[in-house]
Amino acid sequence: MLLSPEFHSSHCSNNAGIVASEATRSEALRTDDLTLLIALFDRLFDDTFNTLLRCAPDEPLYLPAGVGPAEAADLQHHRIYLARGYFSSALHEISHWCIAGAERRLREDYGYWYAPDGRNVAQQKAFESVEVAPQALEKLFHAAVGKPFHVSVDNLEIEVDRETFACRVTQRSVEFAQHGLPARAAAFCHALEHVWQHGVSLEQAIKEALPLLPPPGEDGRVA
């Protein structure tokens, strides 16, 4: 059936409104998810590990307590800064924190070596070698909240075998699932799954996750 120009114009206008409405709703859901994620992390790890999750305007960063501008809020806490308010960035940065041992958590960005996008082949291999375990945890965190996961090779300058790296990450995530996650990761993943997948209240999820954390004075880091 042919549509009159008036009807067609109105129809397109309505579609545009629907698309805009869906985009707004999607953004609202993303914001709500991130707000909930920050609340969950802070409630789980503020008292136990003196660590908070915060948003950074640009690049992600980890700062130990006392490091940063003197006027910075939460200076007395360790802080994980996620990049640009991205939910996946938060899960990625938290995965690095779950791997880092007690001494590394006293250093800015855990004292890890890092070269920006544009690494050569040798640097890329070194980067991937330290990224397999964190991204394996990140993959499990994404599964816990029912969101898609994509490996990050973080290099646009050279050809990278993304498929091989993705297989290494998947294999490591299977090993974690079979043999157990680091304690902090296990508690966090448990809380994520119960809130996002089972609709458990934040309070109840935290209560159930806390016993999975190591006793005071123990690190809870995987060997």
CYANA upper distance limits for C-alpha pairs under 8 A (distance plus 0.5 A):
  3 LEU  CA      7 PHE  CA      6.70
  3 LEU  CA      8 HIS  CA      6.46
  4 SER  CA      8 HIS  CA      6.61
  5 PRO  CA      9 SER  CA      6.48
  6 GLU  CA     10 SER  CA      6.72
  7 PHE  CA     11 HIS  CA      6.45
  8 HIS  CA     12 CYS  CA      6.71
  9 SER  CA     13 SER  CA      6.68
 10 SER  CA     14 ASN  CA      6.67
 11 HIS  CA     15 ASN  CA      6.82
 12 CYS  CA     16 ALA  CA      6.72
 13 SER  CA     17 GLY  CA      6.83
 14 ASN  CA     18 ILE  CA      6.74
 15 ASN  CA     19 VAL  CA      6.64
 16 ALA  CA     20 ALA  CA      6.60
 17 GLY  CA     21 SER  CA      6.49
 18 ILE  CA     22 GLU  CA      6.54
 19 VAL  CA     23 ALA  CA      6.61
 20 ALA  CA     24 THR  CA      6.65
 21 SER  CA     25 ARG  CA      6.60
 22 GLU  CA     26 SER  CA      6.48
 23 ALA  CA     27 GLU  CA      6.65
 24 THR  CA     28 ALA  CA      6.67
 25 ARG  CA     29 LEU  CA      6.68
 26 SER  CA     30 ARG  CA      6.68
 27 GLU  CA     31 THR  CA      6.66
 28 ALA  CA     32 ASP  CA      6.57
 29 LEU  CA     33 ASP  CA      6.51
 30 ARG  CA     34 LEU  CA      6.72
 30 ARG  CA     87 PHE  CA      7.89
 31 THR  CA     35 THR  CA      6.62
 32 ASP  CA     36 LEU  CA      6.64
 33 ASP  CA     37 LEU  CA      6.56
 33 ASP  CA     87 PHE  CA      8.02
 34 LEU  CA     38 ILE  CA      6.64
 34 LEU  CA     85 GLY  CA      8.05
 34 LEU  CA     86 TYR  CA      8.27
 34 LEU  CA     87 PHE  CA      6.28
 35 THR  CA     39 ALA  CA      6.76
 36 LEU  CA     40 LEU  CA      6.58
 37 LEU  CA     41 PHE  CA      6.65
 38 ILE  CA     42 ASP  CA      6.53
 38 ILE  CA     52 LEU  CA      8.46
 38 ILE  CA     53 LEU  CA      6.26
 38 ILE  CA     54 ARG  CA      7.73
 39 ALA  CA     43 ARG  CA      6.50
 40 LEU  CA     44 LEU  CA      6.63
 40 LEU  CA    191 ALA  CA      8.27
 40 LEU  CA    202 LEU  CA      7.19
 40 LEU  CA    206 ILE  CA      7.86
 41 PHE  CA     45 PHE  CA      6.44
 41 PHE  CA     46 ASP  CA      8.31
 41 PHE  CA     52 LEU  CA      7.50
 41 PHE  CA     53 LEU  CA      7.10
 41 PHE  CA    188 PHE  CA      7.94
 42 ASP  CA     46 ASP  CA      5.61
 42 ASP  CA     51 THR  CA      7.53
 42 ASP  CA     52 LEU  CA      5.67
 42 ASP  CA     53 LEU  CA      6.92
 43 ARG  CA     47 ASP  CA      8.06
 43 ARG  CA    206 ILE  CA      7.67
 44 LEU  CA     48 THR  CA      7.59
 44 LEU  CA    188 PHE  CA      8.18
 44 LEU  CA    206 ILE  CA      6.59
 44 LEU  CA    209 ALA  CA      8.35
 44 LEU  CA    210 LEU  CA      7.44
 45 PHE  CA     49 PHE  CA      5.61
 45 PHE  CA     50 ASN  CA      6.77
 45 PHE  CA     51 THR  CA      6.13
 45 PHE  CA     52 LEU  CA      7.47
 46 ASP  CA     50 ASN  CA      4.87
 46 ASP  CA     51 THR  CA      5.43
 46 ASP  CA     52 LEU  CA      6.46
 46 ASP  CA     77 HIS  CA      8.49
 47 ASP  CA     51 THR  CA      8.40
 48 THR  CA    216 PRO  CA      8.31
 50 ASN  CA     77 HIS  CA      5.93
 50 ASN  CA     78 HIS  CA      6.59
 51 THR  CA     77 HIS  CA      6.08
 51 THR  CA     78 HIS  CA      5.05
 51 THR  CA     79 ARG  CA      6.09
 51 THR  CA     80 ILE  CA      7.93
 52 LEU  CA     77 HIS  CA      7.23
 52 LEU  CA     78 HIS  CA      6.82
 52 LEU  CA     79 ARG  CA      5.46
 52 LEU  CA     80 ILE  CA      6.75
 53 LEU  CA     79 ARG  CA      6.38
 53 LEU  CA     80 ILE  CA      5.39
 53 LEU  CA     81 TYR  CA      6.63
 53 LEU  CA     82 LEU  CA      7.98
 53 LEU  CA     90 ALA  CA      8.47
 54 ARG  CA     79 ARG  CA      7.21
 54 ARG  CA     80 ILE  CA      6.49
 54 ARG  CA     81 TYR  CA      5.32
 54 ARG  CA     82 LEU  CA      6.87
 55 CYS  CA     81 TYR  CA      5.64
 55 CYS  CA     82 LEU  CA      5.57
 55 CYS  CA     83 ALA  CA      6.94
 55 CYS  CA     84 ARG  CA      7.15
 55 CYS  CA     85 GLY  CA      6.27
 56 ALA  CA     60 PRO  CA      6.87
 56 ALA  CA     61 LEU  CA      8.28
 56 ALA  CA     81 TYR  CA      5.80
 56 ALA  CA     82 LEU  CA      6.19
 56 ALA  CA     83 ALA  CA      5.86
 56 ALA  CA     84 ARG  CA      6.37
 56 ALA  CA     85 GLY  CA      7.72
 57 PRO  CA     83 ALA  CA      7.04
 57 PRO  CA     84 ARG  CA      5.62
 57 PRO  CA     85 GLY  CA      8.20
 58 ASP  CA     83 ALA  CA      6.16
 58 ASP  CA     84 ARG  CA      6.14
 59 GLU  CA     82 LEU  CA      7.92
 59 GLU  CA     83 ALA  CA      5.60
 59 GLU  CA     84 ARG  CA      7.83
 60 PRO  CA     80 ILE  CA      8.27
 60 PRO  CA     81 TYR  CA      5.70
 60 PRO  CA     82 LEU  CA      5.26
 60 PRO  CA     83 ALA  CA      5.08
 60 PRO  CA     89 SER  CA      8.30
 60 PRO  CA     93 GLU  CA      7.89
 61 LEU  CA     80 ILE  CA      6.71
 61 LEU  CA     81 TYR  CA      5.50
 61 LEU  CA     82 LEU  CA      7.41
 61 LEU  CA    108 GLU  CA      8.36
 61 LEU  CA    109 ASP  CA      6.55
 62 TYR  CA     78 HIS  CA      8.13
 62 TYR  CA     79 ARG  CA      6.28
 62 TYR  CA     80 ILE  CA      5.15
 62 TYR  CA     81 TYR  CA      6.48
 62 TYR  CA    108 GLU  CA      6.30
 62 TYR  CA    109 ASP  CA      5.16
 62 TYR  CA    110 TYR  CA      7.63
 63 LEU  CA     67 VAL  CA      6.54
 63 LEU  CA     68 GLY  CA      7.81
 63 LEU  CA     78 HIS  CA      6.33
 63 LEU  CA     79 ARG  CA      5.79
 63 LEU  CA     80 ILE  CA      7.17
 63 LEU  CA    107 ARG  CA      7.62
 63 LEU  CA    108 GLU  CA      5.42
 63 LEU  CA    109 ASP  CA      6.92
 64 PRO  CA     77 HIS  CA      7.46
 64 PRO  CA     78 HIS  CA      4.76
 64 PRO  CA     79 ARG  CA      6.82
 64 PRO  CA    105 ARG  CA      6.98
 64 PRO  CA    106 LEU  CA      5.78
 64 PRO  CA    107 ARG  CA      6.65
 64 PRO  CA    108 GLU  CA      6.67
 65 ALA  CA     75 LEU  CA      6.25
 65 ALA  CA     76 GLN  CA      5.45
 65 ALA  CA     77 HIS  CA      5.08
 65 ALA  CA     78 HIS  CA      4.87
 65 ALA  CA     79 ARG  CA      7.76
 65 ALA  CA    106 LEU  CA      8.23
 66 GLY  CA     75 LEU  CA      5.88
 66 GLY  CA     76 GLN  CA      6.15
 66 GLY  CA     77 HIS  CA      7.87
 66 GLY  CA     78 HIS  CA      8.43
 67 VAL  CA     75 LEU  CA      7.43
 67 VAL  CA    108 GLU  CA      8.38
 68 GLY  CA     72 ALA  CA      7.13
 68 GLY  CA     75 LEU  CA      7.50
 70 ALA  CA     75 LEU  CA      7.87
 71 GLU  CA     75 LEU  CA      8.30
 74 ASP  CA     79 ARG  CA      8.35
 80 ILE  CA     93 GLU  CA      7.44
 80 ILE  CA     94 ILE  CA      7.76
 80 ILE  CA     97 TRP  CA      8.44
 81 TYR  CA     90 ALA  CA      8.21
 81 TYR  CA     93 GLU  CA      8.13
 82 LEU  CA     86 TYR  CA      7.51
 82 LEU  CA     89 SER  CA      6.06
 82 LEU  CA     90 ALA  CA      5.41
 82 LEU  CA     93 GLU  CA      6.97
 83 ALA  CA     89 SER  CA      6.41
 83 ALA  CA     90 ALA  CA      7.87
 85 GLY  CA     89 SER  CA      8.17
 85 GLY  CA     90 ALA  CA      8.41
 86 TYR  CA     90 ALA  CA      7.01
 87 PHE  CA     91 LEU  CA      7.13
 88 SER  CA     92 HIS  CA      6.68
 88 SER  CA    142 HIS  CA      8.34
 89 SER  CA     93 GLU  CA      6.63
 90 ALA  CA     94 ILE  CA      6.55
 91 LEU  CA     95 SER  CA      6.62
 91 LEU  CA    138 GLU  CA      6.36
 91 LEU  CA    141 PHE  CA      7.19
 91 LEU  CA    142 HIS  CA      7.98
 92 HIS  CA     96 HIS  CA      7.17
 92 HIS  CA    134 PRO  CA      7.75
 92 HIS  CA    135 GLN  CA      7.33
 92 HIS  CA    138 GLU  CA      6.02
 93 GLU  CA     97 TRP  CA      6.99
 94 ILE  CA     98 CYS  CA      6.68
 95 SER  CA     99 ILE  CA      6.98
 95 SER  CA    134 PRO  CA      5.53
 95 SER  CA    135 GLN  CA      7.50
 95 SER  CA    137 LEU  CA      6.26
 95 SER  CA    138 GLU  CA      6.11
 95 SER  CA    185 ALA  CA      7.79
 96 HIS  CA    100 ALA  CA      6.74
 96 HIS  CA    134 PRO  CA      5.77
 97 TRP  CA    105 ARG  CA      8.02
 98 CYS  CA    134 PRO  CA      8.39
 98 CYS  CA    182 PRO  CA      7.44
 98 CYS  CA    184 ARG  CA      6.29
 98 CYS  CA    185 ALA  CA      6.04
 98 CYS  CA    221 ARG  CA      7.64
 99 ILE  CA    133 ALA  CA      8.20
 99 ILE  CA    134 PRO  CA      7.11
 99 ILE  CA    182 PRO  CA      7.80
 99 ILE  CA    221 ARG  CA      6.68
 99 ILE  CA    222 VAL  CA      7.42
100 ALA  CA    104 ARG  CA      6.32
100 ALA  CA    105 ARG  CA      6.76
100 ALA  CA    110 TYR  CA      7.40
100 ALA  CA    221 ARG  CA      7.55
101 GLY  CA    105 ARG  CA      6.77
101 GLY  CA    219 ASP  CA      7.17
101 GLY  CA    221 ARG  CA      6.33
102 ALA  CA    106 LEU  CA      7.41
102 ALA  CA    219 ASP  CA      6.67
103 GLU  CA    107 ARG  CA      7.83
104 ARG  CA    110 TYR  CA      4.98
104 ARG  CA    111 GLY  CA      6.77
105 ARG  CA    109 ASP  CA      8.41
105 ARG  CA    110 TYR  CA      5.85
106 LEU  CA    110 TYR  CA      7.36
107 ARG  CA    111 GLY  CA      5.84
114 TYR  CA    127 PHE  CA      7.98
115 ALA  CA    119 ARG  CA      6.96
115 ALA  CA    123 GLN  CA      8.09
117 ASP  CA    154 ASP  CA      6.43
117 ASP  CA    155 ASN  CA      5.28
117 ASP  CA    156 LEU  CA      7.06
117 ASP  CA    157 GLU  CA      7.70
118 GLY  CA    155 ASN  CA      6.20
118 GLY  CA    156 LEU  CA      6.97
118 GLY  CA    157 GLU  CA      5.44
118 GLY  CA    158 ILE  CA      7.77
119 ARG  CA    123 GLN  CA      5.91
119 ARG  CA    124 GLN  CA      6.17
119 ARG  CA    155 ASN  CA      7.27
119 ARG  CA    157 GLU  CA      7.81
119 ARG  CA    158 ILE  CA      8.32
120 ASN  CA    124 GLN  CA      6.48
120 ASN  CA    158 ILE  CA      7.72
121 VAL  CA    125 LYS  CA      6.80
121 VAL  CA    158 ILE  CA      8.09
122 ALA  CA    126 ALA  CA      6.89
123 GLN  CA    127 PHE  CA      6.60
124 GLN  CA    128 GLU  CA      6.65
124 GLN  CA    155 ASN  CA      8.32
125 LYS  CA    129 SER  CA      6.63
126 ALA  CA    130 VAL  CA      7.21
127 PHE  CA    131 GLU  CA      6.77
128 GLU  CA    132 VAL  CA      6.66
128 GLU  CA    153 VAL  CA      7.67
128 GLU  CA    165 PHE  CA      7.91
130 VAL  CA    134 PRO  CA      8.20
131 GLU  CA    135 GLN  CA      6.40
132 VAL  CA    136 ALA  CA      6.51
132 VAL  CA    165 PHE  CA      8.26
132 VAL  CA    168 ARG  CA      7.16
132 VAL  CA    169 VAL  CA      5.63
132 VAL  CA    172 ARG  CA      7.59
133 ALA  CA    137 LEU  CA      6.91
133 ALA  CA    169 VAL  CA      7.43
133 ALA  CA    172 ARG  CA      6.93
133 ALA  CA    173 SER  CA      8.16
134 PRO  CA    138 GLU  CA      6.64
135 GLN  CA    139 LYS  CA      6.51
135 GLN  CA    151 VAL  CA      7.40
135 GLN  CA    169 VAL  CA      6.80
136 ALA  CA    140 LEU  CA      7.06
136 ALA  CA    169 VAL  CA      5.46
136 ALA  CA    170 THR  CA      6.80
136 ALA  CA    172 ARG  CA      6.19
136 ALA  CA    173 SER  CA      4.98
136 ALA  CA    176 PHE  CA      8.43
137 LEU  CA    141 PHE  CA      6.71
137 LEU  CA    173 SER  CA      6.80
137 LEU  CA    176 PHE  CA      8.26
137 LEU  CA    185 ALA  CA      7.91
138 GLU  CA    142 HIS  CA      6.66
138 GLU  CA    149 PHE  CA      8.30
139 LYS  CA    143 ALA  CA      6.81
139 LYS  CA    149 PHE  CA      6.28
139 LYS  CA    150 HIS  CA      8.41
139 LYS  CA    170 THR  CA      8.31
139 LYS  CA    173 SER  CA      7.52
140 LEU  CA    144 ALA  CA      6.68
140 LEU  CA    173 SER  CA      7.23
140 LEU  CA    189 CYS  CA      7.94
141 PHE  CA    145 VAL  CA      7.09
141 PHE  CA    189 CYS  CA      6.27
141 PHE  CA    192 LEU  CA      7.83
142 HIS  CA    146 GLY  CA      6.53
142 HIS  CA    147 LYS  CA      5.62
142 HIS  CA    148 PRO  CA      6.79
142 HIS  CA    149 PHE  CA      6.42
143 ALA  CA    147 LYS  CA      6.57
143 ALA  CA    148 PRO  CA      7.74
143 ALA  CA    149 PHE  CA      8.22
144 ALA  CA    189 CYS  CA      6.86
144 ALA  CA    190 HIS  CA      8.34
144 ALA  CA    192 LEU  CA      6.30
144 ALA  CA    193 GLU  CA      4.95
144 ALA  CA    196 TRP  CA      7.77
144 ALA  CA    197 GLN  CA      7.58
145 VAL  CA    192 LEU  CA      6.54
145 VAL  CA    193 GLU  CA      6.31
145 VAL  CA    196 TRP  CA      5.67
145 VAL  CA    197 GLN  CA      6.89
146 GLY  CA    196 TRP  CA      7.94
146 GLY  CA    197 GLN  CA      7.68
151 VAL  CA    162 ARG  CA      8.36
151 VAL  CA    165 PHE  CA      8.40
151 VAL  CA    166 ALA  CA      6.56
151 VAL  CA    169 VAL  CA      8.31
153 VAL  CA    160 VAL  CA      7.90
153 VAL  CA    162 ARG  CA      7.32
153 VAL  CA    165 PHE  CA      8.50
155 ASN  CA    160 VAL  CA      8.10
161 ASP  CA    165 PHE  CA      7.02
162 ARG  CA    166 ALA  CA      6.48
163 GLU  CA    167 CYS  CA      6.72
164 THR  CA    168 ARG  CA      6.89
165 PHE  CA    169 VAL  CA      6.79
166 ALA  CA    170 THR  CA      6.63
167 CYS  CA    171 GLN  CA      6.56
168 ARG  CA    172 ARG  CA      6.69
169 VAL  CA    173 SER  CA      6.69
170 THR  CA    174 VAL  CA      6.78
171 GLN  CA    175 GLU  CA      6.85
172 ARG  CA    176 PHE  CA      6.72
173 SER  CA    177 ALA  CA      6.65
174 VAL  CA    178 GLN  CA      6.60
175 GLU  CA    179 HIS  CA      6.36
175 GLU  CA    180 GLY  CA      8.21
176 PHE  CA    180 GLY  CA      5.57
176 PHE  CA    181 LEU  CA      5.70
177 ALA  CA    181 LEU  CA      7.23
180 GLY  CA    186 ALA  CA      8.15
181 LEU  CA    185 ALA  CA      6.46
181 LEU  CA    186 ALA  CA      5.73
181 LEU  CA    222 VAL  CA      7.77
182 PRO  CA    186 ALA  CA      6.50
182 PRO  CA    220 GLY  CA      6.48
182 PRO  CA    221 ARG  CA      5.77
182 PRO  CA    222 VAL  CA      5.33
183 ALA  CA    187 ALA  CA      6.71
183 ALA  CA    212 LEU  CA      6.77
183 ALA  CA    213 LEU  CA      5.88
183 ALA  CA    214 PRO  CA      6.86
183 ALA  CA    220 GLY  CA      5.38
183 ALA  CA    221 ARG  CA      7.14
183 ALA  CA    222 VAL  CA      8.25
184 ARG  CA    188 PHE  CA      6.63
184 ARG  CA    212 LEU  CA      8.12
184 ARG  CA    213 LEU  CA      6.32
184 ARG  CA    214 PRO  CA      8.29
184 ARG  CA    220 GLY  CA      6.82
184 ARG  CA    221 ARG  CA      8.12
185 ALA  CA    189 CYS  CA      6.39
186 ALA  CA    190 HIS  CA      6.51
186 ALA  CA    212 LEU  CA      7.38
186 ALA  CA    213 LEU  CA      8.47
187 ALA  CA    191 ALA  CA      6.78
187 ALA  CA    209 ALA  CA      5.32
187 ALA  CA    210 LEU  CA      7.12
187 ALA  CA    211 PRO  CA      8.48
187 ALA  CA    212 LEU  CA      5.80
187 ALA  CA    213 LEU  CA      6.68
188 PHE  CA    192 LEU  CA      6.64
188 PHE  CA    209 ALA  CA      7.58
189 CYS  CA    193 GLU  CA      6.65
190 HIS  CA    194 HIS  CA      6.76
190 HIS  CA    205 ALA  CA      8.23
190 HIS  CA    209 ALA  CA      6.69
191 ALA  CA    195 VAL  CA      6.66
191 ALA  CA    202 LEU  CA      8.48
191 ALA  CA    205 ALA  CA      5.51
191 ALA  CA    206 ILE  CA      6.70
191 ALA  CA    208 GLU  CA      8.06
191 ALA  CA    209 ALA  CA      6.33
192 LEU  CA    196 TRP  CA      6.43
192 LEU  CA    197 GLN  CA      8.31
192 LEU  CA    205 ALA  CA      8.49
193 GLU  CA    197 GLN  CA      5.66
193 GLU  CA    198 HIS  CA      7.30
194 HIS  CA    198 HIS  CA      5.35
194 HIS  CA    199 GLY  CA      6.79
194 HIS  CA    200 VAL  CA      5.91
194 HIS  CA    205 ALA  CA      6.62
195 VAL  CA    199 GLY  CA      5.42
195 VAL  CA    200 VAL  CA      5.28
195 VAL  CA    201 SER  CA      6.72
195 VAL  CA    202 LEU  CA      6.88
195 VAL  CA    205 ALA  CA      7.00
196 TRP  CA    200 VAL  CA      8.26
200 VAL  CA    204 GLN  CA      6.96
200 VAL  CA    205 ALA  CA      6.68
201 SER  CA    205 ALA  CA      6.63
202 LEU  CA    206 ILE  CA      6.63
203 GLU  CA    207 LYS  CA      6.72
204 GLN  CA    208 GLU  CA      6.73
205 ALA  CA    209 ALA  CA      6.60
206 ILE  CA    210 LEU  CA      6.53
207 LYS  CA    211 PRO  CA      8.25
208 GLU  CA    212 LEU  CA      8.48
209 ALA  CA    213 LEU  CA      7.86
213 LEU  CA    220 GLY  CA      7.63
214 PRO  CA    218 GLU  CA      6.30
214 PRO  CA    219 ASP  CA      7.27
214 PRO  CA    220 GLY  CA      5.95
